[in-house]
Amino acid sequence: MNQSALIRPEWTPATIALMVLGFVVFWPLGLAMLAYILFGERLRGFKRDANHRADRMFAGCRRAKSRYNTHFTTGNVAFDDWRKTEIDRIEEERRKLDEMREEFDNYVRELRRAKDQEEFDRFMRERQNRSSGQNPVVDL
């Protein structure tokens, strides 16, 4: 996500102002902005997962439809042969694109995991340094 974006699902002055303005103008707008602030990051993951599931579901429909269309003949053998080879080529390209998209999704997932791990490790180092640098003494 672009870190310099003005409206992002966080508690920023711009999002708070838009939420208040939304409540003043029409309360469902303010409520929608509040939901975006609270759940915006989760919605992106939900959208990605829903699109992925839909793509997988409709991929079977595309294959079934293309198989059905290959059985239909026009009476022109040369055209039917050409059409079948073109459909096979396009299906192969689609399969390659699906594989590339899956590889990219895995790559992005791994990048996010690595970034999260690095942030967690940094937090633990800072916490360790902070606790080892201070010896809390309790005066009674």
Sequence and secondary structure as in RCSB ss.txt:
>XXXX:A:sequence
MNQSALIRPEWTPATIALMVLGFVVFWPLGLAMLAYILFGERLRGFKRDANHRADRMFAGCRRAKSRYNTHFTTG
NVAFDDWRKTEIDRIEEERRKLDEMREEFDNYVRELRRAKDQEEFDRFMRERQNRSSGQNPVVDL
>XXXX:A:secstr
  TT SS SS  HHHHHHHHHHHHH HHHHHHHHHHHHHHHHHHHHHHHHHHHHHHHHHHHHHHHHHHHHH   S
 HHHHHHHHHHHHHHHHHHHHHHHHHHHHHHHHHHHHHHHHHHHHHHHHHHHHHHHHH       
